[in-house]
Amino acid sequence: MATQTRTLIQRMLLILALGVSLGLLNNTKGPDKLEIVSGWSSKTHVPPINIQEARRKHLKGILFVDARPNSQYRLGHIAGAINIPADLFDFAYKMRFTNPRYQDEIIVYGKTFSRLYDEKVCRRLSSMGHENLRILSTGLSAWQAEGYPTEP
Amino acid sequence: MKAFNFPKKILMHPILAFCLRIYLASLLVYAAIHKIIDPAAFANIIAGYELLPHWAVNLSALTLPWLELICGFFLATGIFVRSATLFLILLFFLFTGALSVSLLRGVSATCGCFGPVGDELSWTTIIRDVFWMLLCIHVLKYDRYLHVDKKILLSDFNLYRA
């Protein structure tokens, strides 16, 4: 019985090892390679901004960009923030930035438990020529916890 | 009394278990291929559940479909059937748990069972996963046809005895 259980566990581990190996091997080829561990190799160099400073900038009318998917944006976002989802960046950027002013300050937020949307959008904005970027890495939850204005 | 035994006999018959095994195998291969073709879309679905930390999302999207494919392949070919079935029971248990937690939290997402295009997350998808898990338990308990590894081991044993 103990031998049978051991064999069963060994074979299950073999299935696990095969699955992981083939999955990673398959990701080495093709144009749509995924970053295996998200946020590991591609750290952004955009400076962070704390929540109080972000609020001061918000009062001054600085542009806030929500990097999360539109479905999450529609449920609630920082008042006045525009939505540029990380996965639809090119389309949303063309829609929102009809006349981009590259020197204007932009604060990007959108970090969730499962995705670093903010870093992805910051990298894309940097590549488009925007230099004055800041990341509100505490995300929307900290903003809401402080009781700062949100929409809708 | 015999009349009552008849459906029970059918339900516990190894041929039924074998048919369910083949059904599960084809289901898994079909589900896995859709996710393997577009891992980025599958990763987005996983991220939408907000259950895994960001560093584990892509890794899961890359490996989970391959685990399903391997289990499906093993079930179809009769290799390591018991281990693959047990592995699937664990997977379905995890999926059901994840879907239930997300539904209770009010997450609005596609279930992701068959890749990016799929049913909206609902109690029906959870019942469906539980049903598949029950089929796996049936296969684990009653299936004994065309187990290739068992045959090889048996022939080894016979050779050893001879």
Boltz contact constraints between the chains, C-beta under 6 A:
constraints:
  - contact:
      token1: [A, 8]
      token2: [B, 83]
      max_distance: 6.0
  - contact:
      token1: [A, 11]
      token2: [B, 80]
      max_distance: 6.0
  - contact:
      token1: [A, 11]
      token2: [B, 83]
      max_distance: 6.0
  - contact:
      token1: [A, 12]
      token2: [B, 83]
      max_distance: 6.0
  - contact:
      token1: [A, 12]
      token2: [B, 87]
      max_distance: 6.0
  - contact:
      token1: [A, 15]
      token2: [B, 70]
      max_distance: 6.0
  - contact:
      token1: [A, 15]
      token2: [B, 87]
      max_distance: 6.0
  - contact:
      token1: [A, 18]
      token2: [B, 70]
      max_distance: 6.0
  - contact:
      token1: [A, 19]
      token2: [B, 63]
      max_distance: 6.0
  - contact:
      token1: [A, 19]
      token2: [B, 66]
      max_distance: 6.0
  - contact:
      token1: [A, 19]
      token2: [B, 67]
      max_distance: 6.0
  - contact:
      token1: [A, 19]
      token2: [B, 70]
      max_distance: 6.0
  - contact:
      token1: [A, 20]
      token2: [B, 63]
      max_distance: 6.0
  - contact:
      token1: [A, 22]
      token2: [B, 66]
      max_distance: 6.0
  - contact:
      token1: [A, 23]
      token2: [B, 62]
      max_distance: 6.0
  - contact:
      token1: [A, 23]
      token2: [B, 63]
      max_distance: 6.0
  - contact:
      token1: [A, 23]
      token2: [B, 66]
      max_distance: 6.0
  - contact:
      token1: [A, 27]
      token2: [B, 62]
      max_distance: 6.0
  - contact:
      token1: [A, 32]
      token2: [B, 40]
      max_distance: 6.0
  - contact:
      token1: [A, 34]
      token2: [B, 39]
      max_distance: 6.0
  - contact:
      token1: [A, 34]
      token2: [B, 58]
      max_distance: 6.0
  - contact:
      token1: [A, 35]
      token2: [B, 58]
      max_distance: 6.0
  - contact:
      token1: [A, 36]
      token2: [B, 58]
      max_distance: 6.0
  - contact:
      token1: [A, 36]
      token2: [B, 59]
      max_distance: 6.0
  - contact:
      token1: [A, 37]
      token2: [B, 55]
      max_distance: 6.0
  - contact:
      token1: [A, 38]
      token2: [B, 54]
      max_distance: 6.0
  - contact:
      token1: [A, 38]
      token2: [B, 55]
      max_distance: 6.0
  - contact:
      token1: [A, 38]
      token2: [B, 57]
      max_distance: 6.0
  - contact:
      token1: [A, 38]
      token2: [B, 58]
      max_distance: 6.0
  - contact:
      token1: [A, 39]
      token2: [B, 54]
      max_distance: 6.0
  - contact:
      token1: [A, 113]
      token2: [B, 50]
      max_distance: 6.0
  - contact:
      token1: [A, 114]
      token2: [B, 47]
      max_distance: 6.0
  - contact:
      token1: [A, 114]
      token2: [B, 50]
      max_distance: 6.0
  - contact:
      token1: [A, 114]
      token2: [B, 52]
      max_distance: 6.0
  - contact:
      token1: [A, 114]
      token2: [B, 54]
      max_distance: 6.0
  - contact:
      token1: [A, 114]
      token2: [B, 57]
      max_distance: 6.0
  - contact:
      token1: [A, 115]
      token2: [B, 47]
      max_distance: 6.0
  - contact:
      token1: [A, 115]
      token2: [B, 54]
      max_distance: 6.0
  - contact:
      token1: [A, 116]
      token2: [B, 54]
      max_distance: 6.0
